[in-house]
Amino acid sequence: MLAKVFVALVACIASLAGAATTVVDLPTPGGTLRFLDFRPDAPTATILVLPAPGQSFGIQNDGSVAGASAACDPIARNRDFLAARGFGIALADVAFPNAAAIVAWLASRDDATIWVAGTGASALSVANVVTSVPPATPLGALFLSPHAVPASLAAAIARPTLVMYSVQDAAAFGSQLLANLTSADVKAGVTFTQGVASGCGYAGFEGLDLGVVNALAGFVNEHSVADVATSPSVEYFNAGFGHYFMTADADEITGLDAGAFNHAFVRTNRTFEVLGAPAAGTLPVCRFFTTPGTFGAKSSHFYTANQAECEGLKLNPNWI
């Protein structure tokens, strides 16, 4: 599939997020699908945005967007900030009936969850796509200010789903959609009570960009899956010190199991899996060791996933 794609133009590098912007014309039996591929390196998830029926993002050959929909679609207008969070953004030029082909193309390129999103009247298109993609594809749904979706179609959505809407938007059916998502094991609703009626209005979350980005990014990070290898972290006990020690380093595990340090460390037979690379919804862990003599004849390790604490201890001469 990738070999058959005609890439119209690699347009530019986004100044804020360092994301490459590419216009892709994807040939399918139902016609050519144009979408804007806005991608940072190794995205943790990709959000495919569908415009409402009869509307267009107006994707030009140079990668710019001319349609009014882009200015009022919260994801499209905040794509720089979402890319800075590690997300790829794909803007479908129009509401293609066969947009599932774009999902298949994105899935063939990246081992990351794809989130189909839409604002307002595009809710029906989003629901149709997420219920037509094979279950094996990691997929989720993002509904922003959704218009009405038939109850039977909403009940068929068995994917992680986020519904966001303003309580002041009279056209939004957010609460009804949430109630009808009876097959979605993971679902969440985010409501906004602020915003302004001018500009893009309540439906476009005018004046609420930061809140929208934070809520959307939090849900996507928590419920995206990536193909990241894991390795076991093994726990040991040192009876002489009364200390526990954990390591996922294969060389350390081999050495301690072979009797390093006069067999002072014995397995407790407790283990857990550790990711070998960054992934959505995770934090790096810093490991420290005491400087010799800090605790007399004893030594100790310390672990933290608090980045401020990690950076502070790097400046403390008692810890390595």
PAZAPA-4460 file (N, C-alpha, C; in steps of 0.05 Angstrom, whole numbers, plus 32768, in hexadecimal, padded with zeros to 4 digits):
% residues 320
    n_x    n_y    n_z   ca_x   ca_y   ca_z    c_x    c_y    c_z   seq   type   mol
   8011   7FE8   8000   8000   8000   8000   8011   8019   8000     1      M     A
   8026   801A   8011   8037   8031   8013   8045   8037   7FF9     2      L     A
   804D   8022   7FEA   805B   8026   7FD1   8049   8033   7FBC     3      A     A
   802F   8030   7FBF   801C   803A   7FAA   8013   8057   7FB0     4      K     A
   801C   8061   7FC7   8012   807C   7FCE   8022   8091   7FBF     5      V     A
   8014   80A5   7FB5   8022   80BB   7FA8   8023   80D2   7FBD     6      F     A
   803B   80D8   7FC5   803F   80EE   7FD7   8042   8108   7FC7     7      V     A
   802E   8119   7FC9   802E   8130   7FB8   8045   8144   7FBE     8      A     A
   804A   8148   7FD8   805E   815C   7FDE   8065   815A   7FFC     9      L     A
   807F   815A   8001   8088   815E   801D   808B   817C   8020    10      V     A
   8079   8188   8031   8077   81A5   8030   808A   81B4   8042    11      A     A
   808B   81AC   805C   809B   81BD   806E   809F   81AE   8088    12      C     A
   80AF   81BA   8099   80B3   81B0   80B4   80A6   81C4   80C7    13      I     A
   8094   81BA   80D8   8086   81CC   80EA   8099   81D7   80FE    14      A     A
   8099   81F1   8102   80AD   81FE   8113   80AB   81F7   8130    15      S     A
   8092   81F3   813A   808F   81EE   8156   8094   81D1   815E    16      L     A
   8088   81BE   814F   8089   81A3   8157   809E   8192   8149    17      A     A
   80AA   819C   8134   80BD   818C   8125   80B0   8176   8116    18      G     A
   8097   817A   810E   8088   8165   8100   8089   816A   80E2    19      A     A
   808E   8155   80D3   808E   8157   80B5   8072   8157   80AB    20      A     A
   806C   816A   8099   8052   816C   808D   8053   8162   8070    21      T     A
   8042   814E   806A   8042   8142   8050   8026   8140   8045    22      T     A
   8022   8147   802D   8008   8144   801F   8009   8129   8012    23      V     A
   7FF5   8118   8019   7FF4   80FC   800E   7FDB   80F9   7FFE    24      V     A
   7FDD   80F0   7FE5   7FC6   80E8   7FD5   7FC6   80CA   7FD3    25      D     A
   7FB3   80BE   7FE1   7FB2   80A1   7FE4   7F9E   8095   7FD0    26      L     A
   7FA8   8085   7FBC   7F95   8079   7FA9   7F86   8062   7FB5    27      P     A
   7F6C   8061   7FB2   7F5C   804B   7FBB   7F48   8044   7FA5    28      T     A
   7F3B   802C   7FA6   7F27   8025   7F92   7F10   803A   7F90    29      P     A
   7F0B   8048   7FA6   7EF6   805B   7FA7   7EFE   8077   7F9F    30      G     A
   7F18   807B   7F97   7F22   8095   7F90   7F3A   809D   7FA0    31      G     A
   7F46   80B3   7F9A   7F5E   80BC   7FA8   7F56   80CC   7FC1    32      T     A
   7F63   80C5   7FD7   7F5E   80D2   7FF0   7F75   80E4   7FF7    33      L     A
   7F70   80FE   7FFA   7F86   8110   8001   7F84   8115   801F    34      R     A
   7F9B   8114   802C   7F9D   811C   8048   7FB8   8128   804E    35      F     A
   7FB8   8138   8063   7FD1   8146   806C   7FDC   8136   8083    36      L     A
   7FF4   812C   807F   8002   811B   8093   8015   812C   80A2    37      D     A
   800E   8132   80BB   801E   8144   80CC   802A   8133   80E2    38      F     A
   8044   812C   80DF   804F   8116   80EE   806A   811D   80FB    39      R     A
   806B   811B   8117   8085   811C   8124   8094   8102   8121    40      P     A
   80AD   8100   8128   80BB   80E7   8127   80AE   80D3   813B    41      D     A
   80AA   80BB   8132   809F   80A5   8143   8087   80AE   8154    42      A     A
   8071   80B5   8148   805A   80BE   8157   8050   80A9   816A    43      P     A
   8047   80B1   8182   803C   809E   8195   801F   8097   818E    44      T     A
   8012   80A7   817E   7FF7   80A2   8174   7FF2   80B5   815D    45      A     A
   7FDF   80AE   814C   7FD8   80BF   8135   7FBA   80C5   8136    46      T     A
   7FB3   80DF   8133   7F97   80E7   8134   7F8F   80EE   8117    47      I     A
   7F7C   80DF   810D   7F71   80E4   80F2   7F58   80F5   80F5    48      L     A
   7F58   810D   80EA   7F42   8120   80ED   7F31   8121   80D4    49      V     A
   7F17   811D   80D7   7F05   811D   80C1   7EF4   8137   80C2    50      L     A
   7EF3   8146   80AC   7EE1   815D   80AC   7EC4   8155   80A9    51      P     A
   7EB2   8167   80AE   7E95   8161   80AC   7E8E   815D   808F    52      A     A
   7E79   814E   808A   7E6F   814B   806E   7E6A   8165   8061    53      P     A
   7E73   8168   8048   7E6F   8181   8039   7E84   8196   803F    54      G     A
   7E96   8191   8053   7EAB   81A4   8059   7EC6   8198   8051    55      Q     A
   7EDB   81A9   8052   7EF6   81A1   8049   7F0B   81B0   8059    56      S     A
   7F21   81A3   805E   7F38   81B1   8069   7F48   81C1   8054    57      F     A
   7F41   81BD   803B   7F4D   81CC   8025   7F6B   81C8   8024    58      G     A
   7F74   81AF   8024   7F91   81A9   8024   7F9D   81AF   8009    59      I     A
   7FB0   81C1   8008   7FBE   81CA   7FF0   7FD7   81B9   7FEB    60      Q     A
   7FE1   81BB   7FD2   7FF9   81AB   7FCB   8011   81B2   7FDC    61      N     A
   8012   81CB   7FE6   8029   81D3   7FF6   8026   81CC   8014    62      D     A
   8011   81BE   801B   800D   81B6   8037   7FFD   81C9   8047    63      G     A
   7FF5   81E0   803C   7FE4   81F3   804B   7FC7   81EA   804A    64      S     A
   7FB8   81F5   805C   7F9B   81EF   805D   7F8C   8209   8058    65      V     A
   7F78   8208   8046   7F6A   821F   803E   7F4D   821F   8047    66      A     A
   7F43   8208   804F   7F27   8206   8057   7F22   8213   8072    67      G     A
   7F0A   821F   8076   7F03   822C   808F   7F02   8217   80A5    68      A     A
   7EFD   81FE   809E   7EFA   81E9   80B2   7F14   81E5   80C3    69      S     A
   7F2B   81EA   80B7   7F44   81E6   80C5   7F47   81FA   80DC    70      A     A
   7F3D   8212   80D8   7F40   8226   80ED   7F2E   8220   8105    71      A     A
   7F17   8213   8100   7F04   820E   8116   7F04   81F2   8120    72      C     A
   7F13   81E0   8113   7F16   81C5   811E   7F2C   81C6   8134    73      D     A
   7F25   81BF   814D   7F39   81C2   8163   7F52   81B2   815F    74      P     A
   7F50   819B   8153   7F68   818A   814F   7F79   8195   8138    75      I     A
   7F6C   819D   8122   7F7B   81A8   810B   7F8A   81C1   8113    76      A     A
   7F7D   81D3   8121   7F8B   81EC   8127   7FA0   81EA   813D    77      R     A
   7F9E   81D4   814D   7FB2   81D0   8162   7FC5   81B9   815B    78      N     A
   7FC9   81B3   8141   7FDA   819D   813A   7FF7   81A0   8141    79      R     A
   8001   81B9   8142   801C   81BE   814B   8020   81B5   8168    80      D     A
   800D   81BC   8179   800F   81B6   8195   800B   8198   819A    81      F     A
   7FFA   818B   818B   7FF6   816F   818E   800E   815F   8184    82      L     A
   801A   8169   816E   8033   815C   8164   8049   815F   8178    83      A     A
   804A   8175   8187   805E   8179   819C   805A   8165   81B2    84      A     A
   8042   815A   81B5   803C   8145   81C9   8043   8129   81BF    85      R     A
   804D   8128   81A6   8054   810E   819A   803F   8101   8188    86      G     A
   802A   8110   8182   8014   8104   8172   8017   810C   8154    87      F     A
   8012   80F9   8143   800F   8100   8127   7FF2   8109   8121    88      G     A
   7FEF   811B   810E   7FD4   8125   8106   7FD1   8121   80E9    89      I     A
   7FBB   8113   80E1   7FB4   8110   80C5   7F9A   811D   80C0    90      A     A
   7F9A   8131   80AE   7F81   8140   80A7   7F76   8136   808D    91      L     A
   7F5F   8128   808D   7F53   8120   8075   7F47   8138   8067    92      A     A
   7F4C   813C   804D   7F43   8154   803F   7F25   8158   8041    93      D     A
   7F16   8142   803C   7EF9   8143   803E   7EF0   812A   804C    94      V     A
   7ED6   8128   8052   7ECB   8111   8060   7EC8   80F9   804E    95      A     A
   7EDE   80EB   8049   7EDD   80D4   8036   7ECC   80BD   8041    96      F     A
   7EBA   80B2   8031   7EAB   809A   803A   7EBE   8082   8040    97      P     A
   7ED5   8082   8032   7EE8   806C   8035   7F01   8074   8044    98      N     A
   7EFD   8085   8059   7F13   808F   8069   7F22   8079   8078    99      A     A
   7F15   8062   807A   7F23   804B   8087   7F3D   8044   8078   100      A     A
   7F3F   804B   805E   7F57   8046   804F   7F6E   8056   805A   101      A     A
   7F69   806E   8064   7F7E   807F   8070   7F87   8072   808A   102      I     A
   7F74   8067   809A   7F7B   8059   80B3   7F8E   8041   80AC   103      V     A
   7F87   8032   8097   7F98   801B   8090   7FB4   8025   8088   104      A     A
   7FB6   803B   8079   7FD0   8045   8071   7FE1   804E   8089   105      W     A
   7FD4   805C   809C   7FE2   8065   80B4   7FEB   804D   80C5   106      L     A
   7FDA   8039   80C7   7FE0   8021   80D7   7FF7   8011   80CB   107      A     A
   7FFA   8012   80B0   800F   8003   80A3   802A   8011   80A7   108      S     A
   802A   802A   80AE   8043   8039   80B2   804C   803A   80CE   109      R     A
   803A   803E   80E2   8042   8042   80FD   8035   802D   810F   110      D     A
   8044   8023   8123   8039   8011   8137   802E   8022   814E   111      D     A
   8018   8030   8149   800D   8042   815D   7FEE   8043   8158   112      A     A
   7FE0   804A   816E   7FC3   804B   816C   7FBB   8063   815B   113      T     A
   7FA6   805F   814B   7F9B   8074   813A   7F81   807D   8146   114      I     A
   7F7D   8096   8148   7F65   80A2   8154   7F56   80B1   813E   115      W     A
   7F3D   80A9   8138   7F2D   80B6   8124   7F1D   80CC   8132   116      V     A
   7F1F   80E4   8129   7F14   80FB   8137   7F03   810C   8124   117      A     A
   7EF0   811A   8130   7EE0   812D   8120   7ED1   813F   8133   118      G     A
   7ECA   8157   8128   7EBB   816B   8137   7EA0   8170   812A   119      T     A
   7E8C   8172   813B   7E71   8179   8131   7E65   8163   8120   120      G     A
   7E5D   816B   8107   7E4F   8159   80F6   7E60   8142   80EB   121      A     A
   7E7A   8142   80F1   7E8B   812C   80E8   7E89   8114   80FA   122      S     A
   7E79   8116   8110   7E76   8100   8123   7E6D   80E7   8115   123      A     A
   7E5B   80EA   8102   7E50   80D2   80F4   7E66   80C4   80E4   124      L     A
   7E77   80D4   80D7   7E8D   80C9   80C8   7EA1   80BB   80DA   125      S     A
   7EA7   80C6   80F1   7EB9   80B9   8104   7EAE   809E   810D   126      V     A
   7E94   809E   8114   7E88   8085   811D   7E88   8070   8107   127      A     A
   7E83   8078   80EE   7E83   8064   80D8   7E9F   8058   80D4   128      N     A
   7EB4   8069   80D7   7ECF   805F   80D2   7ED7   804C   80E8   129      V     A
   7ED3   8054   8101   7EDD   8043   8118   7ECE   8029   811A   130      V     A
   7EB6   8027   810F   7EA7   800E   8110   7EAD   7FFD   80F7   131      T     A
   7EBC   8007   80E4   7EC1   7FF8   80CB   7EDD   7FED   80CA   132      S     A
   7EEF   7FF7   80DA   7F0C   7FEE   80DA   7F0E   7FD4   80E9   133      V     A
   7F1E   7FC1   80DE   7F22   7FA7   80EB   7F2A   7FA9   8109   134      P     A
   7F20   7F99   811A   7F26   7F9B   8137   7F43   7F99   813E   135      P     A
   7F54   7F8C   812D   7F70   7F89   8133   7F7F   7FA4   8132   136      A     A
   7F74   7FB8   8125   7F81   7FD2   8122   7F7D   7FE2   813C   137      T     A
   7F93   7FEA   8149   7F90   7FFB   8161   7F83   8016   815A   138      P     A
   7F6C   801B   8164   7F5C   8032   815B   7F4B   803D   8172   139      L     A
   7F47   8057   8170   7F36   8065   8184   7F26   807A   8176   140      G     A
   7F13   8086   8184   7F01   809B   8179   7F01   80B3   818B   141      A     A
   7F02   80CB   817E   7F01   80E4   818B   7EEB   80F5   8180   142      L     A
   7ED6   80FA   818F   7EBF   810A   8187   7EC0   8125   8194   143      F     A
   7EC1   813A   8185   7EC2   8155   818F   7EA8   8164   8187   144      L     A
   7E99   816E   819B   7E7F   817B   8195   7E6E   816B   8182   145      S     A
   7E6A   8151   8188   7E5D   813F   8174   7E40   8146   816F   146      P     A
   7E38   8145   8155   7E1C   8146   814E   7E11   812A   8153   147      H     A
   7DF7   8126   814E   7DEA   810D   8155   7DF6   80F5   8145   148      A     A
   7DFA   80DF   8153   7E02   80C6   8147   7DED   80B2   814E   149      V     A
   7DE2   80A3   813A   7DCD   808F   8140   7DD6   807D   8157   150      P     A
   7DC3   8077   8169   7DC9   8067   8180   7DD4   804C   8179   151      A     A
   7DCA   8040   8164   7DD4   8025   815C   7DF1   8026   8153   152      S     A
   7DF8   803C   8145   7E14   803F   813C   7E27   8044   8153   153      L     A
   7E1E   8055   8165   7E2E   805B   817D   7E33   8042   818E   154      A     A
   7E1E   8031   818F   7E20   8019   819F   7E33   8005   8192   155      A     A
   7E39   8008   8179   7E4C   7FF6   816B   7E69   7FFD   816E   156      A     A
   7E6E   8015   8179   7E8A   801E   817D   7E96   800F   8195   157      I     A
   7EA9   7FFE   818F   7EB7   7FEE   81A4   7ED4   7FF7   81A6   158      A     A
   7ED9   8010   81A5   7EF4   801B   81A7   7EF5   8030   81BD   159      R     A
   7F0E   8035   81C8   7F10   804B   81DB   7F06   8065   81CF   160      P     A
   7EF5   8073   81DD   7EE7   808A   81D2   7EE7   80A1   81E5   161      T     A
   7EEE   80B9   81DB   7EEC   80D2   81EB   7ED8   80E4   81DE   162      L     A
   7EC6   80EF   81EE   7EB2   8102   81E5   7EB7   811D   81F3   163      V     A
   7EBB   8132   81E4   7EC0   814D   81EF   7EAB   8160   81E4   164      M     A
   7E9F   8170   81F6   7E8C   8183   81EC   7E88   819A   8201   165      Y     A
   7E7D   81B0   81F8   7E76   81C6   8209   7E59   81C4   8211   166      S     A
   7E53   81C8   822A   7E37   81C7   8233   7E27   81DF   8227   167      V     A
   7E35   81F2   821C   7E27   8209   8211   7E23   8206   81F3   168      Q     A
   7E2C   81F0   81E7   7E28   81EA   81CB   7E0D   81DB   81C7   169      D     A
   7DF9   81E9   81BE   7DDE   81DD   81BB   7DDD   81C7   81A7   170      A     A
   7DF1   81C7   8194   7DF0   81B3   817E   7DFF   8199   8186   171      A     A
   7E0D   8199   819D   7E1D   8181   81A4   7E0B   816D   81B2   172      A     A
   7E10   8153   81AB   7E02   813D   81B6   7E15   812C   81C6   173      F     A
   7E27   8139   81D5   7E3C   812A   81E4   7E31   8117   81F8   174      G     A
   7E1F   8120   8209   7E15   810E   821E   7E05   80F6   8213   175      S     A
   7DF6   80FB   81FD   7DE8   80E5   81F1   7DFB   80D1   81E5   176      Q     A
   7E10   80DA   81D7   7E23   80C8   81CB   7E31   80B7   81E1   177      L     A
   7E39   80C4   81F6   7E46   80B5   820C   7E33   809F   8217   178      L     A
   7E1A   80A5   821A   7E07   8092   8225   7E03   807A   8212   179      A     A
   7E06   807F   81F8   7E02   806A   81E4   7E1A   8059   81DE   180      N     A
   7E31   8060   81EA   7E4A   8051   81E4   7E4B   8038   81F6   181      L     A
   7E38   8027   81F2   7E35   800F   8204   7E49   7FF9   81FF   182      T     A
   7E57   7FFA   81E8   7E6B   7FE5   81E2   7E87   7FEE   81E7   183      S     A
   7E8B   8007   81ED   7EA6   8012   81F1   7EAF   800D   820D   184      A     A
   7EC3   7FFC   8211   7ECD   7FF6   822C   7EDA   800E   8239   185      D     A
   7EE6   801F   8228   7EF3   8037   8232   7EE6   804F   8225   186      V     A
   7EDA   8060   8235   7ECE   8078   822A   7ECF   808E   823F   187      K     A
   7ED1   80A7   8236   7ED3   80BD   8249   7EC5   80D6   823C   188      A     A
   7EBA   80E6   824D   7EAE   80FF   8244   7EBC   8117   8251   189      G     A
   7EC1   812B   8241   7ECD   8144   824C   7EBB   815B   8244   190      V     A
   7EB1   8169   8257   7E9F   8180   8252   7EAC   819A   8259   191      T     A
   7EA6   81AE   824A   7EB1   81C9   824F   7E9A   81DC   8254   192      F     A
   7E9D   81ED   8268   7E88   8200   826F   7E90   821D   8268   193      T     A
   7EA9   8220   825D   7EB2   823B   8256   7EB3   823D   8237   194      Q     A
   7EC4   824F   822D   7EC5   8253   8211   7EB5   826C   8209   195      G     A
   7EB6   8272   81EF   7EA8   828A   81E5   7E97   8282   81CD   196      V     A
   7E82   8291   81C8   7E70   828B   81B2   7E7A   8296   8198   197      A     A
   7E8C   82AA   8198   7E96   82B6   817F   7EAB   82A5   8172   198      S     A
   7EB4   82AD   815A   7EC8   829E   814C   7EBE   8282   8144   199      G     A
   7ECC   826E   814D   7EC4   8252   8148   7EAE   8249   815B   200      C     A
   7EA8   8258   816F   7E92   8253   8181   7E97   823C   8194   201      G     A
   7E82   8234   81A2   7E84   821F   81B6   7E8A   8204   81A9   202      Y     A
   7E80   81FF   8191   7E85   81E6   8183   7EA2   81E3   817C   203      A     A
   7EB0   81F9   8176   7ECC   81F9   816F   7EDE   81FD   8187   204      G     A
   7ED3   81FE   819F   7EE3   8202   81B8   7EF3   821B   81B6   205      F     A
   7EE7   8231   81AD   7EF5   824A   81AB   7EFF   8253   81C6   206      E     A
   7F19   8259   81C8   7F25   8262   81E1   7F2C   824C   81F4   207      G     A
   7F29   8233   81EC   7F2E   821C   81FE   7F44   8209   81F4   208      L     A
   7F55   8214   81E3   7F68   8202   81D5   7F79   81F2   81E9   209      D     A
   7F83   81FF   81FE   7F95   81F1   8211   7F86   81DB   821F   210      L     A
   7F6E   81E0   8228   7F5E   81CC   8235   7F57   81B4   8223   211      G     A
   7F51   81BA   820A   7F4B   81A5   81F7   7F63   8194   81F1   212      V     A
   7F7A   81A0   81ED   7F93   8191   81E7   7F9B   8180   81FF   213      V     A
   7F99   818B   8217   7FA1   817B   822F   7F8E   8163   8233   214      N     A
   7F74   8168   8230   7F61   8152   8235   7F64   813D   821F   215      A     A
   7F67   8145   8207   7F69   8132   81F1   7F83   8122   81F3   216      L     A
   7F99   8130   81F8   7FB3   8123   81FA   7FB4   8110   8212   217      A     A
   7FA8   8117   8228   7FA7   8105   823F   7F99   80EB   8239   218      G     A
   7F82   80EC   822B   7F73   80D4   8225   7F81   80C3   8210   219      F     A
   7F8C   80D0   81FC   7F9A   80C1   81E7   7FB3   80B4   81F2   220      V     A
   7FC2   80C2   8202   7FDA   80B6   820E   7FD3   809D   821F   221      N     A
   7FBD   80A0   822F   7FB6   808A   8241   7FAC   8071   8233   222      E     A
   7FA0   8075   821C   7F93   805E   820F   7F9E   8057   81F4   223      H     A
   7FB6   8061   81EE   7FC4   8059   81D5   7FD7   8042   81DC   224      S     A
   7FDB   8030   81C8   7FED   801A   81CC   8002   801C   81B6   225      V     A
   801B   8016   81BD   8031   8016   81A9   8040   7FFB   81AC   226      A     A
   804C   7FF3   8196   805B   7FDA   8196   8077   7FDF   81A1   227      D     A
   8079   7FDF   81BC   8092   7FE4   81C9   809B   7FCB   81D8   228      V     A
   80B3   7FC2   81D4   80BD   7FAA   81E1   80C1   7FAE   81FF   229      A     A
   80BD   7F99   820E   80C1   7F9A   822B   80D6   7F86   8233   230      T     A
   80E1   7F8B   824C   80F3   7F78   8258   80ED   7F76   8275   231      S     A
   80F3   7F60   8283   80EC   7F5E   829F   80FF   7F6D   82B1   232      P     A
   80F3   7F7A   82C5   8102   7F86   82DB   8101   7F72   82F2   233      S     A
   8119   7F6A   82FC   811B   7F55   8310   8122   7F62   832B   234      V     A
   8114   7F59   8340   8119   7F63   835B   812B   7F4F   836B   235      E     A
   813E   7F5B   8379   8151   7F4C   838A   8150   7F57   83A7   236      Y     A
   8159   7F46   83B9   815B   7F4F   83D5   8177   7F49   83E0   237      F     A
   8182   7F5D   83EE   819C   7F5B   83FA   8197   7F59   8419   238      N     A
   8199   7F41   8424   8193   7F3D   8440   81A7   7F4C   8452   239      A     A
   81C0   7F4F   844A   81D4   7F5D   845A   81CD   7F7B   845D   240      G     A
   81C3   7F87   8448   81BC   7FA4   844A   819F   7FA7   8452   241      F     A
   818E   7F93   844D   8172   7F96   8451   8166   7FA7   843A   242      G     A
   8173   7FA6   8423   816A   7FB7   840C   8160   7FA5   83F5   243      H     A
   814D   7FB1   83E6   8143   7FA5   83CE   8151   7FB4   83B6   244      Y     A
   8153   7FA5   83A0   815F   7FB1   8388   8150   7FA6   8370   245      F     A
   814A   7FB8   835D   813C   7FB0   8344   814C   7FB8   832C   246      M     A
   814C   7FA7   8318   815B   7FAE   82FF   814E   7FA0   82E7   247      T     A
   814E   7FAF   82D1   8145   7FA3   82B7   815C   7FA0   82A4   248      A     A
   8174   7FA5   82AE   818C   7FA3   829E   8195   7F86   829C   249      D     A
   8196   7F7C   8283   819B   7F5F   827F   81B6   7F57   828A   250      A     A
   81CB   7F68   8287   81E5   7F61   8291   81E6   7F60   82B0   251      D     A
   81D8   7F73   82BD   81D6   7F73   82DA   81C8   7F5A   82E4   252      E     A
   81B2   7F53   82D7   81A3   7F3B   82DF   81B4   7F22   82DD   253      I     A
   81C3   7F20   82C6   81D4   7F09   82C3   81EA   7F07   82D8   254      T     A
   81F6   7F1F   82DE   820B   7F1F   82F2   8201   7F18   830E   255      G     A
   81EB   7F24   8316   81E0   7F1E   8331   81D7   7F01   8334   256      L     A
   81CB   7EF7   831F   81C3   7EDB   8320   81DA   7EC8   8321   257      D     A
   81F1   7ED1   8316   820A   7EC0   8317   8219   7EC3   8331   258      A     A
   8210   7ED5   8343   821D   7ED7   835D   822F   7EEF   8362   259      G     A
   822B   7F04   8351   823B   7F1C   8355   8238   7F27   8372   260      A     A
   824C   7F35   837C   824C   7F41   8397   8248   7F2B   83AC   261      F     A
   8256   7F15   83A8   8255   7EFF   83BB   8239   7EF4   83C1   262      N     A
   8229   7EF3   83AC   820E   7EE8   83AE   81FD   7EF8   83C2   263      H     A
   8203   7F12   83C5   81F4   7F22   83D8   81D8   7F27   83D0   264      A     A
   81D2   7F27   83B6   81B8   7F2D   83AC   81A9   7F14   83A3   265      F     A
   8192   7F0F   83AE   8182   7EF7   83A8   8167   7F00   839C   266      V     A
   815F   7EF2   8387   8145   7EF8   837B   812E   7EF5   838F   267      R     A
   811B   7F07   838E   8102   7F04   839D   80ED   7EF6   838D   268      T     A
   80F3   7EF1   8374   80E0   7EE5   8361   80C9   7EF7   835A   269      N     A
   80CD   7F11   835D   80BA   7F25   8354   80C5   7F34   833C   270      R     A
   80B5   7F37   8327   80BE   7F45   830F   80A7   7F55   8304   271      T     A
   80AD   7F68   82F3   8099   7F77   82E4   80A6   7F80   82CA   272      F     A
   8095   7F85   82B6   80A0   7F8C   829B   80A6   7FAA   8299   273      E     A
   80BC   7FB0   828C   80C5   7FCC   8288   80C6   7FD1   826A   274      V     A
   80BC   7FE8   8261   80BD   7FEF   8245   80DA   7FF6   823D   275      L     A
   80E1   7FEE   8225   80FC   7FF3   821B   80FF   800D   820D   276      G     A
   80E9   801C   8209   80EA   8036   81FB   80D2   8046   8204   277      A     A
   80D3   8061   8200   80BC   8071   8208   80A3   8069   81F9   278      P     A
   808C   806B   8207   8072   8065   81FB   805E   8078   8206   279      A     A
   8047   8079   81F9   8031   808B   8202   8029   8084   821E   280      A     A
   8025   8099   822E   801C   8095   8249   8031   808C   825D   281      G     A
   804A   808D   8256   805F   8083   8268   8073   809A   826F   282      T     A
   8083   8095   8284   8097   80A8   828C   80B2   8099   828F   283      L     A
   80C8   80A6   828A   80E2   8099   828F   80E8   8097   82AD   284      P     A
   80F7   8083   82B5   80FE   8080   82D1   811D   8084   82D4   285      V     A
   8125   8095   82E7   8141   8099   82EC   814A   8087   8304   286      C     A
   8161   807A   8301   816C   806A   8316   8186   8076   8320   287      R     A
   8188   8078   833B   81A0   8084   8347   81AD   8070   835A   288      F     A
   81C7   8074   835E   81D7   8063   8371   81E6   8076   8384   289      F     A
   81E8   806F   839D   81F6   8081   83B0   8213   8083   83AA   290      T     A
   821E   809B   83AE   823B   809E   83AC   8249   808E   83C3   291      T     A
   825E   8080   83BD   826B   806F   83D2   8271   807F   83EB   292      P     A
   8269   8074   8402   826E   8081   841C   8256   8092   8426   293      G     A
   8243   8097   8415   822C   80A8   841D   821D   809C   8435   294      T     A
   8219   8081   8434   820B   8073   844A   821E   8060   8458   295      F     A
   8237   8068   845B   824A   8057   8468   8251   803E   8457   296      G     A
   824F   8027   8463   8256   800E   8455   823F   8005   8442   297      A     A
   8228   8010   8446   8211   8008   8435   820F   801A   841C   298      K     A
   81FF   8010   840A   81F9   8020   83F2   81DB   801C   83EB   299      S     A
   81D1   802D   83DA   81B4   802B   83D4   81AF   8036   83B8   300      S     A
   8199   802C   83AD   818F   8037   8393   8175   8046   8398   301      H     A
   8170   8059   8386   8157   8068   8387   814B   806B   836B   302      F     A
   8131   8068   8369   8124   806A   834F   810E   807F   8350   303      Y     A
   810B   808E   833A   80F6   80A2   833A   80ED   80A7   831D   304      T     A
   80D3   80AB   831A   80C7   80B3   8300   80BF   80D0   8301   305      A     A
   80C5   80DE   8317   80C0   80FB   8319   80D8   8109   830C   306      N     A
   80D3   8117   82F6   80E9   8122   82E7   80F7   8139   82F6   307      Q     A
   80E8   8149   8305   80F4   815E   8315   8106   8152   832A   308      A     A
   80FD   813C   8337   810E   812F   834B   8127   8123   833E   309      E     A
   8124   8118   8326   813A   810C   8318   8150   8122   8312   310      C     A
   8147   8138   8307   815A   814D   8301   8167   8159   831A   311      E     A
   8158   815A   8330   8163   8164   8349   8179   8152   8354   312      G     A
   8174   8138   8353   8188   8125   835D   81A1   8123   834C   313      L     A
   819F   812A   8333   81B7   812B   8322   81CA   8140   832C   314      K     A
   81C0   8153   833B   81D2   8169   8345   81DB   8163   8361   315      L     A
   81D1   814C   836D   81D9   8145   8389   81F1   8133   8388   316      N     A
   8207   813B   8394   8220   812A   8393   821E   810F   83A1   317      P     A
   8209   810C   83B2   8206   80F2   83C0   81FA   80DC   83AF   318      N     A
   81F0   80E4   8397   81E3   80D0   8386   81EF   80D0   836A   319      W     A
   81F2   80B9   835F   81FD   80B6   8344   81E7   80AC   8332   320      I     A
***
